[in-house]
Amino acid sequence: MHDFAIAFPEIFLAVASMALLMVGVFQKPGSSSGLVSWLGVFALGITLILVLSDEGRSVSFAGLFVVDSFARFAKVLILIGSAAALVMSQGFIKREGMDRFEYPVLILIATLGMLMMVSANDLISLYMGIELQSLPLYVLAAFKRDSTRTTEAGLKYFVLGALSSGMLLYGCSMIYGFTGATTFGDIANTLQGQEKASIGLIIGIVFLSAGLAFKVSAVPFHMWTPDVYEGAPSPVTAFFATAPKVAAIALFLRAMLEPFGGMEADWRQIIWLISVLSMLLGAFAAIGQRNIKRLMAYSSIGHVGYALVGLAAANAEGVRGVLVYLTIYLVMNIGTFACILAMRRRDRMVESIDDLRGLAKTHKGMALALTIFMFSLAGVPPLAGFFGKLYVFMAAINAGLYYLAIIGVLASVVGAFYYIRIIKIMYFDEPSEPLSLPIGKELGFLMTVSALLVALFFIIPGELVNVAAGAADSLFP
């Protein structure tokens, strides 16, 4: 019973998902999915309360599942991101003919997989969590079945996701073969005292890193991201950019630092390289983009690169910086995608950056919120995005990774160009045809709250940093 008590939030969410599936099945044909969606938000809220009600560090299910401060921190972000994705999708799925009860149920099941990912303490539970998250995401990417573009996005995501799963499994099998263990603690104990890692183990770590890099869409495993972000329905893209990204980066941190914490000299160069490539590609490839969802895809690749700077530091300060960065990134993306979902003309969604021309003259509040998000994504002080980059870059400098920090700062300067260009289009270009009003209560609420959090973060950064520091310390007992 002790094991089940520790995993009670996940068990509750699994039962709630099945219950909502039955509610949807027994609804009258043609009934709205709104009831199931709002019940899903309620279930996520209850799960959040259950996560916060626990404390300390507990390992259960024969070492497969761990709950500590790090896992709780990541789970809170994941649940907030999933709930926000459900809320902001309400109007869209009704207008676009996607009003089916399976949509919120798939999001809940994917969220369950994410919660398992961040609590994975074994290579087997790591893989199970990833697959439980990924399978619903493949379906969600292609959820708008009558759209060729959406179907193509789902197929690309599925095929490349299967490839990455194979690479991940191969890496896990190599690690097991050369250590004789799958549990993170047992792997760490086996490697303790070894002067040099075997070549087979290093190959296993490389394949494990490649599989995880695909999940966070880091270069050179990013190829699915722009097409899937552009082709998937906009609320699904918003979901992809928030909760799954947080879960995958949190899993990356745990999978590298707990079992291989004493071998950072062997794997740091891998993280260093994919971090640099992600930052540079995110900075330069987005410059020529005219579709705002595709631009946000390249932006997310760049931001993953910044987050991996903290992992390359391979210490508690670096993990603290990543957790602060993920929190700020989540809020910025929720607000930005709320603005993107409000971009429509006569109930037709528009996605071109040029459609934002003159927005400040027709939708002043939305333009102001989007300006805050763009400046924050660019890392302009005193907005929250500046502090996120500051903490990861300082961790890299203190770890002696000076070139990595310098490249990150330069990439951030280049990336600021395409964020500021959006602001220029909103404020200085003449509107061709204004966007439709109103934007919707749910989207307006998320925009306002996110903008206030981003703009006023500098007032109380200490609280978040202290909580993140406590969560980071739990990875370094």
C-alpha positions as CSV (number, residue, x, y, z in Angstrom):
1,M,0.0,0.0,0.0
2,H,3.0,2.3,0.6
3,D,3.8,2.1,-3.1
4,F,0.3,3.0,-4.2
5,A,0.1,5.9,-1.7
6,I,3.3,7.5,-3.2
7,A,1.9,7.2,-6.8
8,F,-1.6,8.4,-5.7
9,P,-1.7,11.5,-8.0
10,E,-0.9,9.4,-11.0
11,I,-3.4,6.7,-10.0
12,F,-6.1,9.4,-9.6
13,L,-5.3,10.9,-13.0
14,A,-5.4,7.5,-14.6
15,V,-8.8,6.7,-13.0
16,A,-10.1,10.2,-13.9
17,S,-9.1,9.7,-17.5
18,M,-11.0,6.4,-17.8
19,A,-14.0,7.9,-16.0
20,L,-14.1,10.9,-18.5
21,L,-13.8,8.4,-21.4
22,M,-16.9,6.7,-20.1
23,V,-18.7,10.1,-19.6
24,G,-17.9,10.9,-23.2
25,V,-19.0,7.6,-24.6
26,F,-22.4,7.8,-22.9
27,Q,-23.1,11.4,-23.9
28,K,-25.7,11.9,-26.5
29,P,-24.4,11.9,-30.1
30,G,-23.4,15.4,-31.1
31,S,-23.1,16.6,-27.6
32,S,-20.3,19.2,-26.9
33,S,-17.0,18.0,-25.4
34,G,-17.1,21.1,-23.2
35,L,-18.3,19.1,-20.2
36,V,-15.5,16.6,-20.5
37,S,-12.9,19.3,-21.1
38,W,-13.9,21.3,-17.9
39,L,-14.1,18.1,-15.9
40,G,-10.6,17.4,-17.3
41,V,-9.4,20.7,-16.0
42,F,-10.9,19.9,-12.6
43,A,-9.2,16.5,-12.5
44,L,-5.8,18.2,-13.3
45,G,-6.5,20.7,-10.5
46,I,-7.2,17.8,-8.0
47,T,-4.0,16.1,-9.2
48,L,-2.0,19.3,-8.6
49,I,-3.3,19.5,-5.0
50,L,-2.4,15.8,-4.5
51,V,1.1,16.5,-5.8
52,L,1.6,19.4,-3.5
53,S,0.3,17.6,-0.5
54,D,3.3,15.2,-0.5
55,E,6.8,16.0,0.9
56,G,10.2,14.4,1.3
57,R,11.7,11.8,-1.0
58,S,10.2,8.4,-1.5
59,V,11.1,5.5,-3.8
60,S,8.6,2.8,-4.6
61,F,7.7,-0.1,-7.0
62,A,11.1,-1.8,-6.5
63,G,13.0,1.4,-7.3
64,L,11.1,2.2,-10.6
65,F,9.3,5.3,-9.3
66,V,10.7,8.2,-7.3
67,V,9.0,11.2,-5.8
68,D,11.2,14.1,-4.6
69,S,11.2,17.9,-4.7
70,F,12.5,17.9,-8.3
71,A,9.7,15.7,-9.5
72,R,7.1,17.7,-7.6
73,F,8.4,21.0,-9.1
74,A,8.2,19.6,-12.7
75,K,4.8,18.0,-12.1
76,V,3.3,21.3,-11.0
77,L,4.6,23.0,-14.2
78,I,3.3,20.0,-16.3
79,L,-0.2,20.1,-14.7
80,I,-0.5,23.9,-15.1
81,G,0.6,23.7,-18.8
82,S,-1.9,20.9,-19.5
83,A,-4.8,22.7,-17.8
84,A,-4.0,25.9,-19.7
85,A,-3.9,24.0,-23.0
86,L,-7.3,22.5,-22.3
87,V,-8.8,25.9,-21.4
88,M,-7.4,27.8,-24.4
89,S,-8.6,25.1,-26.8
90,Q,-12.3,25.4,-26.0
91,G,-13.4,27.9,-28.6
92,F,-11.0,26.6,-31.3
93,I,-12.2,23.0,-31.3
94,K,-15.8,24.1,-31.6
95,R,-15.2,26.4,-34.5
96,E,-12.9,23.9,-36.4
97,G,-15.1,20.9,-36.1
98,M,-12.9,19.1,-33.6
99,D,-15.5,19.1,-30.8
100,R,-15.0,15.4,-29.8
101,F,-14.7,14.1,-26.2
102,E,-11.5,12.2,-27.0
103,Y,-9.5,15.4,-27.2
104,P,-9.4,16.2,-23.5
105,V,-9.1,12.5,-22.6
106,L,-6.0,12.2,-24.8
107,I,-4.5,15.3,-23.1
108,L,-5.1,13.8,-19.7
109,I,-3.5,10.4,-20.7
110,A,-0.5,12.3,-22.2
111,T,-0.2,14.3,-19.0
112,L,-0.2,11.0,-17.0
113,G,2.8,9.8,-19.1
114,M,4.6,13.1,-18.4
115,L,4.1,12.7,-14.6
116,M,5.5,9.2,-14.9
117,M,8.5,10.5,-16.9
118,V,9.7,13.0,-14.3
119,S,9.3,10.3,-11.5
120,A,11.1,7.6,-13.6
121,N,14.0,6.1,-11.6
122,D,14.8,3.3,-13.9
123,L,15.4,2.9,-17.7
124,I,12.3,0.7,-18.0
125,S,9.9,3.2,-16.3
126,L,11.6,6.0,-18.3
127,Y,10.7,4.3,-21.5
128,M,7.2,3.5,-20.3
129,G,6.5,7.1,-19.3
130,I,7.8,8.4,-22.7
131,E,5.6,6.0,-24.7
132,L,2.5,6.8,-22.6
133,Q,3.1,10.4,-23.3
134,S,4.0,10.0,-27.0
135,L,1.2,7.8,-28.2
136,P,-1.6,10.3,-27.3
137,L,0.5,13.1,-28.8
138,Y,0.7,11.3,-32.2
139,V,-3.1,11.1,-32.3
140,L,-3.5,14.8,-31.1
141,A,-1.1,16.0,-33.9
142,A,-3.5,14.5,-36.5
143,F,-6.7,15.1,-34.6
144,K,-8.2,17.3,-37.4
145,R,-8.8,14.3,-39.7
146,D,-10.2,16.2,-42.7
147,S,-7.0,18.4,-43.0
148,T,-4.2,17.0,-45.2
149,R,-1.7,19.3,-43.5
150,T,-2.6,18.0,-40.1
151,T,-2.6,14.4,-41.1
152,E,0.9,14.9,-42.6
153,A,2.1,16.4,-39.4
154,G,0.8,13.5,-37.3
155,L,2.4,11.0,-39.7
156,K,5.8,12.7,-39.6
157,Y,5.7,12.9,-35.8
158,F,4.8,9.2,-35.5
159,V,7.4,7.9,-37.9
160,L,10.2,10.1,-36.4
161,G,9.0,9.3,-32.9
162,A,9.2,5.6,-33.6
163,L,12.8,6.1,-34.8
164,S,13.8,8.0,-31.7
165,S,12.2,5.3,-29.5
166,G,14.3,2.7,-31.2
167,M,17.4,4.8,-30.6
168,L,16.5,5.3,-26.9
169,L,15.9,1.5,-26.4
170,Y,19.2,0.7,-28.0
171,G,20.9,3.1,-25.7
172,C,19.1,1.6,-22.7
173,S,20.1,-1.9,-23.7
174,M,23.8,-0.9,-24.1
175,I,23.8,0.7,-20.7
176,Y,22.2,-2.4,-19.1
177,G,24.7,-4.6,-20.9
178,F,27.7,-2.8,-19.6
179,T,26.5,-2.0,-16.1
180,G,24.2,-5.0,-15.3
181,A,21.5,-2.6,-13.9
182,T,18.6,-0.5,-15.1
183,T,17.7,1.4,-11.9
184,F,19.4,4.8,-11.8
185,G,20.8,4.3,-8.3
186,D,22.3,0.9,-9.1
187,I,23.9,2.2,-12.3
188,A,25.5,5.1,-10.3
189,N,26.8,2.6,-7.7
190,T,28.2,0.3,-10.4
191,L,30.1,3.2,-12.0
192,Q,31.4,4.6,-8.7
193,G,35.1,4.3,-8.5
194,Q,35.7,3.4,-12.1
195,E,38.6,5.4,-13.5
196,K,37.3,5.3,-17.1
197,A,34.0,4.4,-18.7
198,S,33.9,1.6,-21.2
199,I,33.4,2.5,-24.9
200,G,30.2,0.4,-24.9
201,L,28.7,2.4,-22.0
202,I,29.6,5.7,-23.7
203,I,27.8,4.5,-26.9
204,G,24.8,3.7,-24.8
205,I,24.8,7.2,-23.3
206,V,25.1,8.7,-26.7
207,F,22.0,6.8,-28.0
208,L,20.1,7.6,-24.8
209,S,20.9,11.3,-25.2
210,A,19.9,11.1,-28.9
211,G,16.5,9.6,-28.0
212,L,15.9,12.2,-25.3
213,A,17.2,15.0,-27.6
214,F,14.4,14.1,-30.0
215,K,11.8,14.5,-27.3
216,V,13.0,18.0,-26.4
217,S,13.5,18.8,-30.2
218,A,17.2,19.6,-29.8
219,V,19.4,19.9,-32.9
220,P,20.2,17.6,-34.8
221,F,17.0,15.8,-33.8
222,H,14.7,18.8,-34.4
223,M,13.6,18.0,-37.9
224,W,10.0,17.1,-36.9
225,T,9.3,20.3,-34.9
226,P,8.6,23.0,-37.5
227,D,6.4,20.8,-39.6
228,V,4.4,19.4,-36.7
229,Y,4.1,22.8,-35.0
230,E,2.8,24.3,-38.3
231,G,0.6,21.4,-39.3
232,A,-1.0,20.4,-36.0
233,P,-4.1,22.3,-34.8
234,S,-3.1,25.5,-33.0
235,P,-4.2,24.4,-29.5
236,V,-2.4,21.1,-30.0
237,T,0.7,23.1,-30.9
238,A,0.3,25.2,-27.8
239,F,0.2,21.9,-25.8
240,F,3.3,20.6,-27.5
241,A,5.2,23.8,-26.7
242,T,4.4,23.7,-23.0
243,A,3.8,20.6,-20.8
244,P,5.6,17.9,-22.9
245,K,8.6,20.2,-23.3
246,V,8.9,20.7,-19.6
247,A,8.5,16.9,-18.9
248,A,11.1,16.0,-21.5
249,I,13.8,18.4,-20.2
250,A,13.1,17.4,-16.6
251,L,13.6,13.7,-17.7
252,F,16.8,14.7,-19.5
253,L,18.1,16.2,-16.3
254,R,17.3,13.2,-14.1
255,A,18.5,10.6,-16.7
256,M,21.9,12.2,-17.1
257,L,22.6,13.5,-13.6
258,E,21.4,10.7,-11.3
259,P,23.0,7.6,-12.9
260,F,25.8,9.3,-14.7
261,G,26.5,12.2,-12.4
262,G,30.1,11.1,-11.8
263,M,30.8,10.8,-15.6
264,E,30.0,14.4,-16.6
265,A,33.4,14.7,-18.4
266,D,32.2,11.9,-20.7
267,W,28.8,13.2,-21.7
268,R,29.2,17.0,-21.2
269,Q,30.6,17.4,-24.6
270,I,27.5,15.8,-26.1
271,I,25.2,18.3,-24.3
272,W,27.6,21.2,-25.1
273,L,27.3,20.4,-28.8
274,I,23.6,20.0,-29.0
275,S,23.1,23.1,-26.9
276,V,25.2,25.2,-29.1
277,L,23.6,23.9,-32.3
278,S,20.1,24.4,-30.9
279,M,20.8,27.9,-29.9
280,L,22.3,28.8,-33.2
281,L,19.7,27.1,-35.4
282,G,16.9,28.7,-33.3
283,A,18.5,32.1,-33.8
284,F,19.2,32.0,-37.5
285,A,16.5,29.7,-39.0
286,A,13.6,31.7,-37.5
287,I,14.7,34.9,-39.3
288,G,13.1,34.0,-42.6
289,Q,9.9,32.5,-41.2
290,R,6.5,34.1,-42.1
291,N,4.2,31.6,-40.3
292,I,4.1,32.5,-36.6
293,K,3.6,28.8,-35.5
294,R,6.7,27.8,-37.5
295,L,8.6,30.7,-36.0
296,M,7.6,29.6,-32.5
297,A,8.9,26.1,-33.4
298,Y,12.3,27.4,-34.2
299,S,12.0,29.6,-31.1
300,S,11.4,26.5,-29.0
301,I,14.4,24.8,-30.4
302,G,16.5,27.8,-29.4
303,H,15.1,27.9,-25.9
304,V,15.8,24.2,-25.5
305,G,19.4,25.1,-26.3
306,Y,19.4,27.7,-23.5
307,A,17.9,25.2,-21.1
308,L,20.6,22.6,-21.9
309,V,23.3,25.1,-21.0
310,G,22.2,24.4,-17.4
311,L,22.5,20.7,-17.9
312,A,26.0,21.1,-19.3
313,A,27.0,22.8,-16.0
314,A,26.1,19.4,-14.4
315,N,25.7,20.8,-10.9
316,A,22.9,22.0,-8.6
317,E,23.2,25.6,-9.7
318,G,22.7,24.5,-13.3
319,V,19.6,22.5,-12.5
320,R,18.2,25.4,-10.5
321,G,18.7,27.7,-13.5
322,V,17.0,25.2,-15.8
323,L,14.0,24.9,-13.5
324,V,13.6,28.7,-13.3
325,Y,14.0,28.8,-17.0
326,L,11.3,26.2,-17.6
327,T,8.9,28.0,-15.3
328,I,9.3,31.3,-17.2
329,Y,9.3,29.5,-20.6
330,L,6.0,27.9,-19.7
331,V,4.3,31.1,-18.8
332,M,5.6,33.0,-21.8
333,N,4.4,30.2,-24.2
334,I,1.0,30.0,-22.6
335,G,0.5,33.7,-23.2
336,T,2.0,33.7,-26.7
337,F,-0.2,30.8,-27.9
338,A,-3.2,32.5,-26.3
339,C,-2.5,35.4,-28.6
340,I,-2.0,33.1,-31.6
341,L,-5.3,31.4,-31.0
342,A,-7.0,34.8,-30.9
343,M,-5.7,35.5,-34.5
344,R,-8.8,35.0,-36.7
345,R,-10.8,36.8,-39.3
346,R,-14.5,36.0,-39.6
347,D,-14.1,32.7,-37.6
348,R,-11.2,31.7,-39.9
349,M,-7.8,31.2,-38.2
350,V,-4.8,33.1,-39.6
351,E,-1.2,32.3,-38.9
352,S,0.9,34.7,-40.9
353,I,3.0,37.2,-39.1
354,D,1.8,39.8,-41.6
355,D,-1.7,39.3,-40.3
356,L,-0.5,41.2,-37.2
357,R,0.0,44.4,-39.1
358,G,-1.4,47.4,-37.2
359,L,-2.6,45.2,-34.3
360,A,-1.8,48.0,-31.8
361,K,-4.4,50.2,-33.5
362,T,-7.2,47.6,-33.5
363,H,-6.5,45.4,-30.5
364,K,-4.4,47.4,-28.0
365,G,-4.6,45.0,-25.1
366,M,-3.6,42.0,-27.2
367,A,-0.8,43.9,-28.8
368,L,0.6,45.0,-25.5
369,A,0.5,41.4,-24.1
370,L,2.2,40.1,-27.2
371,T,4.8,42.8,-27.0
372,I,5.6,41.8,-23.4
373,F,5.9,38.1,-24.5
374,M,8.2,38.9,-27.5
375,F,10.5,41.1,-25.4
376,S,10.6,38.4,-22.7
377,L,11.4,35.6,-25.2
378,A,14.2,37.8,-26.5
379,G,15.6,38.2,-23.0
380,V,15.1,41.9,-22.6
381,P,15.4,43.1,-19.0
382,P,13.6,43.6,-16.7
383,L,11.1,41.0,-18.0
384,A,11.1,37.4,-16.8
385,G,12.8,36.0,-19.9
386,F,16.0,37.9,-19.0
387,F,16.2,36.3,-15.6
388,G,15.7,32.8,-17.0
389,K,18.7,33.2,-19.3
390,L,20.7,35.0,-16.6
391,Y,20.5,32.0,-14.2
392,V,21.5,29.4,-16.8
393,F,24.4,31.5,-18.2
394,M,25.7,32.3,-14.7
395,A,25.6,28.5,-13.9
396,A,27.7,27.9,-17.1
397,I,30.2,30.6,-16.2
398,N,30.6,29.3,-12.7
399,A,31.2,25.8,-14.1
400,G,34.0,27.1,-16.4
401,L,31.9,26.9,-19.6
402,Y,32.7,30.4,-20.8
403,Y,32.5,29.7,-24.5
404,L,29.1,28.1,-24.1
405,A,27.8,31.2,-22.2
406,I,29.2,33.6,-24.8
407,I,27.7,31.7,-27.7
408,G,24.4,31.7,-25.8
409,V,24.5,35.5,-25.3
410,L,25.3,36.0,-29.0
411,A,22.6,33.7,-30.2
412,S,20.1,35.5,-27.9
413,V,21.1,38.8,-29.6
414,V,20.5,37.4,-33.1
415,G,17.2,35.8,-32.0
416,A,16.0,39.2,-30.7
417,F,15.7,40.3,-34.3
418,Y,12.7,38.2,-35.2
419,Y,10.9,38.9,-31.9
420,I,11.3,42.7,-32.3
421,R,10.3,42.4,-35.9
422,I,6.8,41.2,-34.8
423,I,6.6,44.2,-32.4
424,K,7.5,46.5,-35.3
425,I,4.8,45.0,-37.5
426,M,2.2,45.4,-34.8
427,Y,3.0,49.0,-34.0
428,F,4.4,50.6,-37.2
429,D,2.7,48.8,-40.1
430,E,-0.7,49.8,-41.5
431,P,-3.4,47.2,-40.9
432,S,-4.7,45.5,-44.1
433,E,-7.7,43.9,-42.5
434,P,-8.2,43.9,-38.7
435,L,-8.5,40.7,-36.7
436,S,-12.0,39.7,-35.4
437,L,-13.3,40.7,-32.0
438,P,-13.9,39.5,-29.3
439,I,-11.0,37.2,-28.5
440,G,-12.8,35.1,-25.9
441,K,-12.9,35.2,-22.1
442,E,-10.6,32.2,-21.7
443,L,-7.9,33.5,-24.0
444,G,-8.2,37.0,-22.6
445,F,-7.7,35.6,-19.0
446,L,-4.7,33.6,-19.9
447,M,-3.1,36.5,-21.8
448,T,-3.6,38.9,-19.0
449,V,-2.4,36.6,-16.2
450,S,0.7,35.5,-18.2
451,A,1.6,39.1,-19.2
452,L,1.4,40.2,-15.6
453,L,3.5,37.4,-14.4
454,V,6.1,38.0,-17.1
455,A,6.2,41.8,-16.6
456,L,6.2,41.8,-12.8
457,F,8.5,38.8,-12.2
458,F,11.4,41.0,-11.2
459,I,9.5,42.0,-8.0
460,I,9.6,38.5,-6.4
461,P,12.1,36.3,-8.2
462,G,13.6,35.1,-4.9
463,E,10.7,32.9,-4.0
464,L,10.8,30.9,-7.3
465,V,14.6,30.7,-7.2
466,N,14.6,29.3,-3.6
467,V,12.0,26.7,-4.5
468,A,13.9,25.7,-7.6
469,A,17.2,25.5,-5.6
470,G,15.5,23.1,-3.1
471,A,14.2,21.0,-6.1
472,A,17.7,21.0,-7.7
473,D,19.4,19.8,-4.5
474,S,17.2,16.7,-4.4
475,L,19.1,15.4,-7.5
476,F,22.4,15.8,-5.6
477,P,21.9,13.9,-2.3
